[in-house]
Amino acid sequence: MRKRTLFGLAAGTAAAGAATLAYASLIERNMFTLRRYDVPVLALDAEPLRVLHISDLHMMPNQRRKQEWVAALAGTDPDLVVVTGDNMAHPDAVPGVFRALEPLLVYPGAFVFGSNDYTGPVLKSPFTYFARHERTADRRHGVELPTEDLREVLAGAGWADLNNARTTVKAGGRLVEMVGVDDPHVERDDYNAVAGGASADVDVRLGLTHSPEQFILDAMAADGFDLLLAGHTHGGQVRVPFVGALVTNCDLPRSMARGLFRWPGSDAWLHVSAGLGTHPTAPVRFACPPEASLLTLIPR
C-alpha cells in the first residue's frame, strides 16, 4: 500500500510538472500583454505624452503571431517608440523584426542594442543564471547576427541610434532629450562619452540601456534624466507565485525585475520591460507573460 501511495504521488508530481511545462512553453509564452503605466515626470501644465516601450523580441523568422501582435501596437498611437535591444535570435530574423516594427516606424523612435543584436544565443544550463553576476565581454557567443542590416532598418526610418549616443527629438509636439548606451552586460557601454547634465530646455529626459546595470542607472539619474528604460531581465522569465523573479541576469535586485519604480536615491523613474521573447533554447514563460508597455508621461 505504501509503495502504491509513493508511486501515485510520483506519478502525480510528474504529470503536474509536464502540464506546467506544456502551459509555459505552448500557452503563456504566446500570451502577449500590453501593460500601461502613468509616469509623473512632466511639468504641471503639460499634456500627457505616450511612450511605447518594446524590448527583447528575440525574433525567430517564423514567429508570425509575435510579429502581428507587435505590428498591431501601432493602434495605441504612441507619441514616441523606444526599443531597448535583443531584437534577434537568428541570422534571418531582420525581415521578421521589420514586419513587426514597420507600422511603428512612422512614429518618432529611438533604440539601443543588446548582446543578441550582435551574436546569437548559445545553449547553456539555466542554473548558470543563479551564479554570481559578472558583466564581461569574455563570454561564449553564438553565430554572428546581421547587426548593421538591423541598424539600417531602424536608423534608416529616422529612429535615433542611441548606442553610446545622445540626441534631442520632437515627439507629440514636445522636445525629448535622450541618452543611451550600448549593452553594458557585455561591456559595450561608454557612458563617459555621452555623460553630462540633462538639458533644462526640454520637456522630458529619457535614458536607455538594454541591461539595467546599477552603475549605468546611477549615472543617468545623477545627470538628471527623468525616466530610465531597460529590458534584458525578461522579468525573470519564470516567476514563483508570492516570490517573484528568481533571477535578473544582472545586478538589479530581483524585486525590480519588471515594472515601474522610483530609482533609489534620485528623482528618476525606472521602467524595466519583461520583454516579448525568450531565449530560443528555453522557450518558456511562467507567471511572467511576454509584454510591451505603454507609458503615459503625466505632470508631476
Backbone bond lengths (Angstrom), bond angles and torsions (degrees), N, CA, C in turn:
res aa  C-N    CA-C-N  psi(-1)  N-CA   C-N-CA  omega(-1)  CA-C   N-CA-C  phi
1 M - - - 1.461 - - 1.526 110.65 -
2 R 1.345 115.77 -43.50 1.460 119.43 -178.39 1.522 110.46 -64.99
3 K 1.351 117.19 -40.07 1.455 120.22 179.26 1.529 110.80 -64.34
4 R 1.356 115.61 -40.55 1.458 118.63 178.82 1.527 111.04 -64.06
5 T 1.341 116.31 -37.05 1.463 120.35 178.52 1.522 111.15 -64.93
6 L 1.347 116.66 -45.57 1.459 120.60 178.89 1.523 111.46 -63.87
7 F 1.350 115.17 -39.85 1.459 119.10 178.44 1.521 110.52 -63.82
8 G 1.328 116.58 -40.25 1.454 120.81 178.64 1.512 112.21 -64.24
9 L 1.349 115.69 -41.54 1.458 119.59 178.09 1.520 111.09 -63.70
10 A 1.340 116.26 -42.74 1.458 120.60 179.46 1.517 110.98 -63.63
11 A 1.331 115.84 -43.02 1.464 119.62 179.83 1.522 111.00 -65.29
12 G 1.352 116.02 -40.14 1.459 119.72 178.39 1.509 111.98 -64.55
13 T 1.336 116.30 -41.14 1.461 120.53 178.70 1.518 110.84 -64.05
14 A 1.339 116.38 -42.69 1.465 120.15 179.28 1.514 111.06 -63.95
15 A 1.332 116.53 -40.74 1.460 120.09 179.45 1.530 111.16 -65.25
16 A 1.343 116.30 -41.84 1.459 120.18 178.28 1.524 111.18 -63.59
17 G 1.348 115.75 -40.41 1.457 119.67 178.34 1.519 112.16 -63.97
18 A 1.335 115.98 -42.09 1.460 120.03 179.10 1.523 110.99 -64.84
19 A 1.331 116.39 -40.20 1.462 120.04 179.18 1.525 111.17 -65.35
20 T 1.341 116.13 -40.59 1.462 120.27 178.96 1.520 110.69 -64.17
21 L 1.337 116.78 -43.27 1.458 120.80 179.28 1.526 110.66 -63.46
22 A 1.325 116.33 -41.40 1.463 119.62 179.00 1.523 110.62 -63.33
23 Y 1.328 116.93 -42.38 1.467 120.79 178.00 1.522 110.67 -62.51
24 A 1.341 116.13 -46.35 1.465 120.44 -175.86 1.520 112.02 -66.66
25 S 1.337 117.26 -34.58 1.461 120.40 -174.80 1.524 113.25 -91.93
26 L 1.326 118.12 -29.42 1.454 120.66 -174.77 1.518 113.67 -104.27
27 I 1.333 117.39 -27.81 1.459 120.16 -173.11 1.522 111.60 -110.83
28 E 1.332 117.18 -64.07 1.469 117.82 -170.66 1.513 112.89 -64.68
29 R 1.311 119.29 -34.91 1.471 118.60 -177.91 1.525 111.97 -67.63
30 N 1.336 117.18 -10.71 1.463 121.56 175.41 1.526 112.75 -109.18
31 M 1.324 117.26 9.18 1.474 121.81 179.45 1.530 109.89 -89.15
32 F 1.324 116.16 67.56 1.457 121.19 -174.98 1.528 110.20 -63.68
33 T 1.329 114.36 133.36 1.465 121.70 -170.46 1.523 110.33 -129.83
34 L 1.324 116.47 136.70 1.467 120.92 172.80 1.513 108.32 -101.72
35 R 1.326 116.31 116.53 1.465 121.03 176.39 1.529 108.78 -95.14
36 R 1.313 115.93 149.53 1.461 121.38 -178.76 1.531 109.42 -127.04
37 Y 1.308 115.41 133.90 1.464 121.45 179.42 1.521 108.75 -136.02
38 D 1.322 116.37 145.72 1.464 122.54 167.24 1.519 107.93 -100.35
39 V 1.337 115.98 131.89 1.464 120.86 -176.94 1.527 108.39 -123.37
40 P 1.328 118.89 112.51 1.469 121.53 -175.05 1.524 112.98 -82.72
41 V 1.350 115.41 86.17 1.466 119.65 -176.97 1.528 113.05 -129.80
42 L 1.326 118.61 -0.03 1.461 120.61 -176.50 1.528 111.38 -96.96
43 A 1.324 114.70 166.60 1.467 120.61 176.04 1.522 109.87 -63.75
44 L 1.326 115.46 159.37 1.465 120.83 -171.99 1.514 113.82 -60.03
45 D 1.324 118.32 -31.31 1.462 120.64 -176.32 1.526 112.62 -101.63
46 A 1.342 117.87 13.58 1.462 121.03 -174.39 1.527 112.22 -83.24
47 E 1.331 115.25 148.59 1.456 121.76 171.49 1.531 109.01 -78.79
48 P 1.334 118.53 149.77 1.467 120.56 179.54 1.532 112.04 -59.06
49 L 1.328 115.03 151.99 1.467 122.80 178.89 1.528 107.04 -128.62
50 R 1.330 117.41 125.95 1.463 121.48 -175.39 1.526 110.87 -97.74
51 V 1.348 116.53 123.00 1.457 123.21 179.07 1.527 108.31 -116.60
52 L 1.328 116.22 119.77 1.460 121.49 176.30 1.525 108.76 -92.97
53 H 1.337 116.18 120.69 1.462 121.84 -177.13 1.523 109.37 -108.66
54 I 1.340 115.94 119.38 1.466 123.61 179.14 1.519 108.43 -120.89
55 S 1.330 116.77 138.48 1.459 119.45 -179.43 1.531 110.50 -151.49
56 D 1.319 114.95 156.34 1.470 123.54 168.27 1.526 112.60 52.19
57 L 1.328 116.23 53.71 1.458 119.86 175.16 1.528 111.48 -63.93
58 H 1.335 117.11 -36.22 1.474 121.69 -176.89 1.529 109.84 43.61
59 M 1.328 115.58 53.29 1.457 121.70 -169.57 1.524 112.23 -72.66
60 M 1.334 114.21 133.54 1.454 123.02 167.95 1.528 107.16 -106.04
61 P 1.340 118.25 153.14 1.469 119.81 -173.32 1.519 114.76 -58.75
62 N 1.334 118.14 -32.22 1.470 120.06 -173.16 1.527 113.85 -95.77
63 Q 1.324 118.48 12.02 1.466 120.09 -175.82 1.530 110.68 -86.87
64 R 1.330 115.24 67.70 1.460 121.64 -175.65 1.523 111.84 -65.97
65 R 1.330 117.75 -37.13 1.467 119.79 -178.64 1.516 110.14 -61.54
66 K 1.313 116.83 -44.70 1.462 120.63 178.07 1.527 110.83 -63.59
67 Q 1.327 116.75 -43.69 1.454 120.70 -179.07 1.523 111.18 -60.74
68 E 1.325 116.63 -43.64 1.461 120.56 -179.29 1.530 111.53 -67.88
69 W 1.327 116.60 -37.85 1.469 119.56 -179.40 1.523 110.30 -65.87
70 V 1.340 116.67 -44.62 1.463 120.04 179.93 1.524 110.18 -64.83
71 A 1.328 116.82 -43.50 1.465 119.81 179.33 1.527 111.15 -58.04
72 A 1.327 116.82 -35.90 1.466 120.67 -178.69 1.521 112.51 -69.56
73 L 1.337 117.93 -13.52 1.465 120.38 177.57 1.526 112.11 -64.80
74 A 1.315 116.96 -14.41 1.464 119.11 174.72 1.524 110.42 -59.19
75 G 1.334 116.42 -23.56 1.457 120.45 177.81 1.513 114.00 -66.87
76 T 1.339 117.89 -13.58 1.466 119.93 175.84 1.525 111.74 -78.02
77 D 1.343 116.62 -11.32 1.462 123.12 178.47 1.527 111.65 51.65
78 P 1.341 117.19 59.53 1.471 119.07 -178.60 1.519 111.82 -71.65
79 D 1.313 116.11 156.45 1.461 121.08 172.26 1.526 110.94 -82.63
80 L 1.334 116.44 -27.27 1.459 122.32 -176.27 1.516 108.50 -150.93
81 V 1.338 116.66 139.82 1.470 122.11 176.66 1.527 108.20 -115.03
82 V 1.331 115.62 132.21 1.462 121.87 179.64 1.521 108.46 -124.28
83 V 1.332 116.71 128.93 1.465 122.38 179.50 1.529 108.08 -120.58
84 T 1.334 116.61 123.35 1.474 120.26 -173.33 1.529 113.22 -110.66
85 G 1.339 116.41 39.91 1.450 119.96 161.81 1.511 119.02 92.49
86 D 1.348 114.10 177.06 1.465 124.90 -173.83 1.525 110.28 54.66
87 N 1.326 114.57 56.87 1.457 120.71 -178.78 1.522 113.38 -80.71
88 M 1.333 117.66 -26.43 1.462 121.18 -169.95 1.523 112.14 -118.58
89 A 1.341 114.46 152.12 1.457 120.87 173.14 1.525 110.80 -136.85
90 H 1.341 117.09 13.74 1.470 121.01 -175.40 1.526 107.99 -160.96
91 P 1.334 118.12 146.22 1.465 119.97 -179.89 1.524 114.23 -60.99
92 D 1.332 117.57 -22.30 1.459 120.74 -179.62 1.529 112.06 -101.97
93 A 1.328 117.22 25.47 1.468 120.86 -172.84 1.524 114.17 -84.99
94 V 1.333 119.41 -17.88 1.467 119.97 -173.38 1.526 112.63 -58.08
95 P 1.336 120.69 -44.20 1.466 118.51 177.57 1.528 112.90 -58.94
96 G 1.336 117.72 -37.43 1.457 120.65 177.71 1.508 112.38 -67.50
97 V 1.338 116.79 -40.06 1.467 120.03 176.28 1.524 109.56 -63.28
98 F 1.329 116.31 -40.54 1.466 119.50 179.36 1.527 111.28 -64.85
99 R 1.338 117.77 -42.14 1.463 119.71 177.83 1.525 111.06 -60.08
100 A 1.341 115.69 -38.28 1.466 119.54 -179.55 1.518 111.81 -68.93
101 L 1.321 116.78 -42.48 1.461 120.45 -171.24 1.522 114.29 -95.57
102 E 1.322 117.90 -12.84 1.464 120.19 -173.25 1.525 113.65 -52.16
103 P 1.353 120.58 -46.38 1.472 118.38 -179.62 1.521 113.40 -66.59
104 L 1.341 117.23 -17.55 1.459 121.01 -179.08 1.530 112.49 -90.94
105 L 1.343 116.34 -13.61 1.460 119.80 -175.50 1.524 112.22 -70.97
106 V 1.325 117.30 -10.42 1.475 119.90 177.23 1.527 111.18 -78.07
107 Y 1.328 117.13 -13.33 1.462 121.57 179.26 1.527 109.46 -94.77
108 P 1.338 117.77 155.92 1.464 119.20 171.00 1.525 109.83 -56.87
109 G 1.331 116.76 142.78 1.457 119.27 -177.13 1.511 112.68 -155.05
110 A 1.320 115.01 169.16 1.461 122.41 178.56 1.517 108.24 -152.39
111 F 1.334 116.30 155.93 1.463 119.99 -178.51 1.520 111.40 -150.56
112 V 1.323 114.64 152.78 1.460 123.50 164.43 1.525 107.05 -127.94
113 F 1.329 116.55 161.48 1.451 121.28 -179.07 1.520 111.45 -102.09
114 G 1.332 115.23 156.84 1.451 123.32 169.32 1.512 109.50 -111.98
115 S 1.315 117.03 175.33 1.461 120.46 -176.97 1.516 111.72 -58.58
116 N 1.357 116.60 -33.26 1.461 119.11 -179.45 1.519 113.34 -85.03
117 D 1.330 116.02 19.62 1.453 120.81 162.91 1.527 110.02 -101.30
118 Y 1.315 116.89 -3.85 1.463 123.09 179.39 1.523 111.59 -111.99
119 T 1.321 116.36 -48.03 1.460 120.90 179.64 1.521 109.29 -135.99
120 G 1.324 114.97 151.41 1.449 120.41 -178.08 1.515 112.00 -73.59
121 P 1.319 116.19 160.57 1.465 120.58 177.48 1.514 111.30 -69.79
122 V 1.333 115.68 157.65 1.453 122.01 178.20 1.524 109.01 -121.75
123 L 1.313 115.63 153.07 1.452 121.17 178.32 1.523 109.81 -68.67
124 K 1.325 116.75 129.54 1.450 120.95 177.06 1.510 109.83 -152.54
125 S 1.298 115.86 160.83 1.457 120.81 -178.87 1.526 109.84 -68.35
126 P 1.343 117.81 134.73 1.469 119.31 177.00 1.517 113.09 -62.82
127 F 1.335 117.00 -19.18 1.461 119.75 -179.20 1.522 112.17 -71.27
128 T 1.355 116.76 -16.59 1.467 118.36 177.56 1.519 111.79 -65.79
129 Y 1.345 117.66 -21.93 1.459 120.47 179.67 1.529 112.08 -70.77
130 F 1.346 116.39 -15.95 1.462 119.83 179.04 1.527 111.71 -89.54
131 A 1.330 116.70 -6.62 1.466 120.36 179.23 1.516 109.78 -73.22
132 R 1.303 116.42 164.23 1.463 121.82 179.55 1.527 109.61 -59.20
133 H 1.325 115.95 130.63 1.452 120.40 -176.88 1.519 110.93 -72.34
134 E 1.325 115.57 130.90 1.452 121.64 171.94 1.518 108.02 -138.86
135 R 1.323 116.37 119.28 1.448 118.01 177.65 1.524 108.28 -79.68
136 T 1.309 117.19 133.66 1.450 120.41 -176.56 1.514 110.24 -160.67
137 A 1.322 115.30 147.47 1.460 120.54 174.22 1.525 110.90 -84.45
138 D 1.325 116.92 -12.63 1.461 121.94 -176.73 1.527 109.14 -93.35
139 R 1.318 116.37 80.66 1.453 121.97 179.62 1.525 108.07 -142.56
140 R 1.311 115.73 165.25 1.462 119.24 178.44 1.517 110.35 -68.70
141 H 1.328 115.53 136.43 1.457 120.45 178.68 1.514 109.90 -123.25
142 G 1.310 115.13 151.80 1.452 120.72 177.03 1.515 111.41 -88.61
143 V 1.322 115.81 -156.31 1.452 122.63 -177.06 1.526 111.06 -63.75
144 E 1.319 116.12 147.62 1.459 120.68 176.89 1.536 109.78 -63.97
145 L 1.316 116.17 138.10 1.455 121.83 179.66 1.530 110.34 -108.11
146 P 1.338 117.92 156.32 1.471 121.28 -176.37 1.531 112.26 -77.91
147 T 1.317 115.34 68.34 1.461 121.64 -175.90 1.518 112.55 -56.97
148 E 1.323 116.27 -46.83 1.460 118.94 -174.97 1.522 112.04 -70.40
149 D 1.328 117.31 -29.47 1.468 119.59 174.69 1.530 109.87 -64.53
150 L 1.342 116.33 -42.00 1.461 119.89 178.53 1.522 110.84 -66.52
151 R 1.327 116.25 -42.14 1.474 119.55 178.91 1.534 110.23 -60.26
152 E 1.326 116.10 -40.23 1.465 119.84 -179.70 1.526 111.38 -64.08
153 V 1.343 116.94 -38.40 1.462 120.48 178.31 1.524 110.73 -62.35
154 L 1.331 116.33 -47.17 1.465 120.42 -174.18 1.527 112.01 -77.54
155 A 1.322 116.65 -50.88 1.468 119.68 -179.55 1.520 110.84 -69.14
156 G 1.337 116.75 -32.93 1.465 119.85 179.17 1.516 112.67 -65.36
157 A 1.333 116.42 -23.68 1.464 120.63 176.43 1.516 112.05 -84.55
158 G 1.329 116.87 -1.92 1.455 120.46 178.25 1.516 114.59 101.17
159 W 1.336 117.61 1.55 1.463 119.54 178.34 1.528 110.28 -74.32
160 A 1.311 115.63 146.05 1.467 121.51 -178.05 1.517 110.33 -77.69
161 D 1.322 116.45 125.28 1.458 122.99 174.78 1.528 106.91 -85.03
162 L 1.337 116.73 107.26 1.462 121.15 -174.49 1.526 112.74 -105.43
163 N 1.314 117.06 24.95 1.454 120.14 174.74 1.529 108.90 -72.67
164 N 1.337 115.51 98.12 1.463 123.13 -174.01 1.532 109.96 57.73
165 A 1.325 114.93 51.79 1.462 120.90 -177.78 1.519 109.76 -147.22
166 R 1.317 114.02 169.58 1.466 121.34 -176.30 1.522 108.33 -147.19
167 T 1.323 116.84 140.20 1.452 119.38 -178.56 1.521 109.77 -159.50
168 T 1.333 115.00 172.06 1.467 122.46 172.79 1.515 107.69 -125.15
169 V 1.337 116.69 132.56 1.458 121.31 178.99 1.519 108.77 -126.55
170 K 1.330 115.03 160.89 1.448 120.40 174.60 1.525 108.66 -102.82
171 A 1.325 116.07 126.15 1.463 121.44 -178.21 1.518 108.76 -142.54
172 G 1.308 116.66 129.29 1.461 119.83 -179.26 1.515 112.63 58.28
173 G 1.333 116.50 31.03 1.456 120.44 -179.75 1.510 114.45 76.49
174 R 1.337 117.34 6.75 1.467 121.66 -179.55 1.527 111.22 -117.21
175 L 1.323 116.78 157.12 1.459 121.60 174.48 1.523 109.08 -91.13
176 V 1.324 115.33 127.43 1.458 122.06 -178.64 1.520 108.43 -122.07
177 E 1.339 116.47 117.60 1.456 120.06 174.77 1.527 107.96 -89.62
178 M 1.341 116.17 134.69 1.455 120.79 -178.51 1.524 110.63 -134.20
179 V 1.327 114.32 142.42 1.451 121.33 174.65 1.519 107.49 -130.91
180 G 1.321 116.83 148.87 1.455 119.26 179.66 1.507 112.22 -151.26
181 V 1.338 114.98 162.72 1.456 121.17 175.71 1.521 109.00 -128.54
182 D 1.325 114.86 152.80 1.460 120.72 168.34 1.535 107.66 -69.92
183 D 1.303 117.41 167.92 1.463 122.14 -165.73 1.533 113.46 -58.63
184 P 1.329 117.59 111.55 1.468 119.69 178.42 1.525 113.59 -71.93
185 H 1.321 117.59 -17.34 1.463 119.72 -179.37 1.525 111.50 -63.37
186 V 1.338 115.83 -28.21 1.465 119.98 178.66 1.529 110.36 -118.56
187 E 1.331 115.09 27.15 1.460 123.10 172.52 1.529 113.65 58.65
188 R 1.327 117.06 38.82 1.455 121.03 173.82 1.529 111.56 -97.44
189 D 1.330 116.54 1.01 1.458 121.32 -176.98 1.524 112.06 -78.67
190 D 1.324 115.57 150.77 1.470 122.05 172.81 1.530 107.25 -148.41
191 Y 1.322 115.70 69.10 1.465 118.53 -177.50 1.524 111.67 -66.23
192 N 1.322 117.44 -28.93 1.462 119.50 179.97 1.524 111.74 -57.65
193 A 1.334 116.69 -29.38 1.460 120.16 -178.28 1.523 112.26 -71.75
194 V 1.333 116.97 -18.42 1.469 119.76 -175.66 1.523 112.16 -126.78
195 A 1.323 117.88 6.15 1.466 122.22 -175.88 1.521 111.09 -68.95
196 G 1.320 114.75 160.96 1.455 121.65 177.75 1.504 110.45 142.22
197 G 1.309 116.25 157.02 1.450 121.38 -177.20 1.520 112.75 -57.71
198 A 1.328 115.93 136.64 1.458 120.97 177.80 1.520 110.08 -65.76
199 S 1.324 115.65 151.36 1.460 121.54 -176.74 1.524 111.36 -70.71
200 A 1.323 115.38 142.83 1.463 120.65 174.59 1.522 111.44 -87.70
201 D 1.346 116.91 -8.15 1.454 121.38 -174.04 1.529 112.90 -100.42
202 V 1.338 117.07 28.20 1.458 121.11 176.75 1.525 108.14 -127.85
203 D 1.328 115.77 171.32 1.461 119.73 -177.28 1.525 112.73 -86.74
204 V 1.345 117.74 -30.03 1.462 120.99 179.56 1.523 108.07 -161.01
205 R 1.337 115.51 157.09 1.460 121.81 -174.19 1.531 108.98 -129.93
206 L 1.343 117.10 124.69 1.462 122.57 -176.68 1.521 110.67 -118.53
207 G 1.341 116.36 141.28 1.455 122.66 174.59 1.516 110.01 -117.15
208 L 1.345 117.56 134.58 1.464 122.24 -176.13 1.528 110.83 -120.83
209 T 1.322 115.85 135.96 1.457 122.46 171.56 1.517 107.95 -152.40
210 H 1.334 116.52 146.62 1.473 117.73 176.39 1.520 109.69 -70.61
211 S 1.315 116.77 -62.21 1.461 120.82 -179.48 1.526 109.77 -90.55
212 P 1.332 118.04 127.30 1.472 120.57 -177.73 1.526 112.50 -80.77
213 E 1.315 115.44 65.14 1.469 120.33 177.46 1.527 108.23 -71.98
214 Q 1.325 116.40 137.37 1.455 119.95 -170.88 1.518 113.30 -62.71
215 F 1.330 118.30 -35.18 1.465 118.79 -176.82 1.526 110.90 -68.07
216 I 1.330 117.05 -31.29 1.458 120.16 176.22 1.526 110.31 -71.19
217 L 1.315 116.99 -45.74 1.466 120.82 179.92 1.525 110.72 -62.78
218 D 1.328 116.90 -41.15 1.466 120.69 177.74 1.525 110.91 -59.38
219 A 1.339 116.40 -43.52 1.463 120.38 -177.23 1.526 111.24 -67.23
220 M 1.320 116.53 -43.15 1.467 119.57 179.37 1.518 111.50 -65.40
221 A 1.324 116.32 -42.03 1.465 120.06 178.69 1.526 110.61 -64.19
222 A 1.336 116.68 -41.42 1.462 120.12 179.78 1.525 111.62 -64.49
223 D 1.325 117.16 -28.58 1.466 120.84 178.53 1.525 112.46 -81.17
224 G 1.326 117.37 -3.30 1.457 120.38 173.54 1.512 115.79 95.74
225 F 1.343 117.66 17.57 1.458 119.19 177.12 1.522 109.50 -77.61
226 D 1.324 115.64 136.00 1.464 121.40 -169.09 1.525 113.19 -80.13
227 L 1.331 116.72 -39.61 1.460 122.18 -174.70 1.515 109.05 -134.68
228 L 1.333 115.90 125.16 1.452 122.61 -179.32 1.527 108.11 -107.44
229 L 1.339 116.27 134.41 1.455 121.76 -173.59 1.522 109.89 -123.49
230 A 1.339 116.23 132.28 1.465 121.08 -176.97 1.519 110.30 -149.11
231 G 1.318 115.25 168.39 1.462 122.73 175.35 1.515 109.39 -134.10
232 H 1.330 116.54 -127.63 1.459 124.86 169.35 1.526 115.15 76.64
233 T 1.300 119.22 -40.85 1.466 121.52 -170.71 1.521 113.35 -75.73
234 H 1.318 117.37 -20.41 1.479 123.01 -171.28 1.527 110.94 57.69
235 G 1.327 116.58 19.63 1.460 120.11 -177.72 1.514 113.22 66.34
236 G 1.330 116.09 13.05 1.459 122.02 -171.74 1.522 111.57 99.82
237 Q 1.333 116.31 -24.25 1.468 126.56 -179.75 1.522 112.28 69.09
238 V 1.316 117.21 -48.28 1.465 122.39 172.22 1.524 106.75 -119.59
239 R 1.328 115.67 115.77 1.458 121.16 -178.65 1.527 109.82 -113.98
240 V 1.308 116.04 145.61 1.461 121.63 178.55 1.523 108.45 -98.13
241 P 1.333 118.33 124.99 1.461 119.98 178.95 1.529 111.84 -52.92
242 F 1.334 115.51 134.69 1.467 124.98 -179.38 1.537 112.71 72.11
243 V 1.337 117.47 -2.76 1.469 121.50 176.98 1.526 110.14 -115.39
244 G 1.321 116.09 -45.30 1.452 120.79 -179.26 1.512 112.17 96.62
245 A 1.327 115.49 -154.27 1.458 121.02 -178.12 1.516 110.73 -66.59
246 L 1.322 115.37 140.95 1.463 120.53 176.06 1.517 111.48 -90.36
247 V 1.331 117.17 -26.16 1.463 122.13 -178.31 1.524 109.00 -144.27
248 T 1.336 116.26 160.80 1.464 121.64 171.67 1.528 111.91 -124.47
249 N 1.334 117.97 -11.10 1.462 123.43 -177.89 1.527 112.23 61.08
250 C 1.326 116.68 27.00 1.458 123.49 173.83 1.520 106.32 -161.90
251 D 1.333 117.71 -171.50 1.466 118.59 -176.94 1.516 113.01 -91.17
252 L 1.332 117.65 10.95 1.458 121.08 175.80 1.530 109.58 -72.36
253 P 1.333 118.40 138.63 1.468 119.88 177.79 1.522 111.37 -59.01
254 R 1.322 116.81 147.39 1.459 121.61 -179.22 1.526 112.36 -59.99
255 S 1.325 116.37 -29.56 1.467 119.98 -179.91 1.522 112.34 -67.66
256 M 1.346 117.41 -13.29 1.454 121.60 -178.82 1.528 111.03 -113.57
257 A 1.325 116.86 25.61 1.466 120.85 -175.58 1.520 112.96 -66.41
258 R 1.318 118.12 -24.05 1.461 121.65 175.49 1.520 108.62 -156.56
259 G 1.335 116.04 153.30 1.454 119.68 175.38 1.514 113.88 110.82
260 L 1.332 114.91 -168.37 1.462 123.47 -176.29 1.521 109.78 -111.52
261 F 1.332 116.19 131.64 1.461 121.50 -176.73 1.525 109.81 -142.11
262 R 1.328 116.56 154.11 1.462 121.11 165.54 1.524 106.90 -81.00
263 W 1.345 116.53 125.13 1.457 119.18 -178.42 1.529 109.30 -70.84
264 P 1.328 118.18 126.59 1.472 121.29 -173.27 1.523 112.65 -55.77
265 G 1.333 114.81 139.16 1.455 121.51 174.96 1.506 114.84 74.32
266 S 1.347 117.77 17.12 1.453 119.61 -177.41 1.525 109.62 -150.21
267 D 1.332 115.07 176.60 1.460 121.16 173.88 1.521 111.90 -93.91
268 A 1.326 117.62 0.49 1.463 121.59 -175.12 1.521 111.42 -80.89
269 W 1.338 114.96 153.88 1.451 122.83 170.71 1.521 109.11 -105.80
270 L 1.324 115.81 151.09 1.465 122.19 177.60 1.520 108.55 -124.10
271 H 1.331 115.96 129.61 1.469 120.32 170.04 1.522 108.99 -116.89
272 V 1.335 115.52 122.50 1.464 122.17 177.25 1.521 107.77 -110.21
273 S 1.309 116.01 118.17 1.460 120.69 178.82 1.520 110.45 -83.97
274 A 1.339 116.52 137.01 1.463 120.76 173.53 1.519 111.51 -76.65
275 G 1.311 117.46 -7.56 1.451 121.11 172.26 1.510 114.41 77.78
276 L 1.336 114.58 172.30 1.461 121.55 -173.53 1.517 114.27 -112.00
277 G 1.312 118.03 -2.83 1.451 120.06 -177.11 1.509 112.75 -130.15
278 T 1.323 114.43 -171.81 1.460 122.19 177.23 1.522 108.53 -140.88
279 H 1.307 115.84 163.18 1.453 120.97 167.81 1.531 106.81 -59.11
280 P 1.353 119.18 128.19 1.465 119.92 -175.49 1.513 114.54 -62.86
281 T 1.331 118.63 -19.45 1.459 120.05 176.40 1.522 112.13 -89.45
282 A 1.338 117.11 -3.70 1.468 121.70 176.13 1.517 108.53 -138.11
283 P 1.336 118.35 66.02 1.468 121.87 -173.40 1.519 112.89 -80.17
284 V 1.332 115.74 63.69 1.465 120.84 -179.53 1.525 109.40 -135.95
285 R 1.318 114.59 149.05 1.462 122.24 168.78 1.519 107.31 -140.74
286 F 1.328 114.34 139.69 1.467 118.28 179.04 1.525 108.73 -139.78
287 A 1.332 116.20 126.60 1.466 123.40 -176.78 1.519 110.86 54.43
288 C 1.346 115.76 29.06 1.464 121.02 -177.80 1.523 108.94 -157.61
289 P 1.329 118.03 69.08 1.464 119.93 -175.86 1.520 111.89 -63.06
290 P 1.330 116.67 152.85 1.467 120.44 177.26 1.520 110.10 -63.28
291 E 1.340 115.91 145.44 1.462 118.37 -170.93 1.515 113.00 -148.98
292 A 1.326 114.18 153.18 1.464 123.85 160.40 1.521 105.23 -121.20
293 S 1.332 116.78 165.47 1.470 120.03 -176.81 1.518 110.66 -132.39
294 L 1.327 115.02 137.53 1.463 121.33 170.89 1.515 107.04 -105.38
295 L 1.321 115.68 110.30 1.464 122.95 -177.63 1.522 108.24 -98.96
296 T 1.305 116.55 114.57 1.461 120.26 177.43 1.517 108.23 -95.75
297 L 1.313 115.40 110.13 1.462 121.06 179.60 1.529 107.42 -79.23
298 I 1.334 115.20 126.61 1.461 121.98 -175.12 1.524 109.49 -127.88
299 P 1.348 118.03 168.39 1.473 120.02 178.72 1.513 112.56 -60.25
300 R 1.321 115.56 149.86 1.456 121.09 177.85 1.507 109.95 -65.60
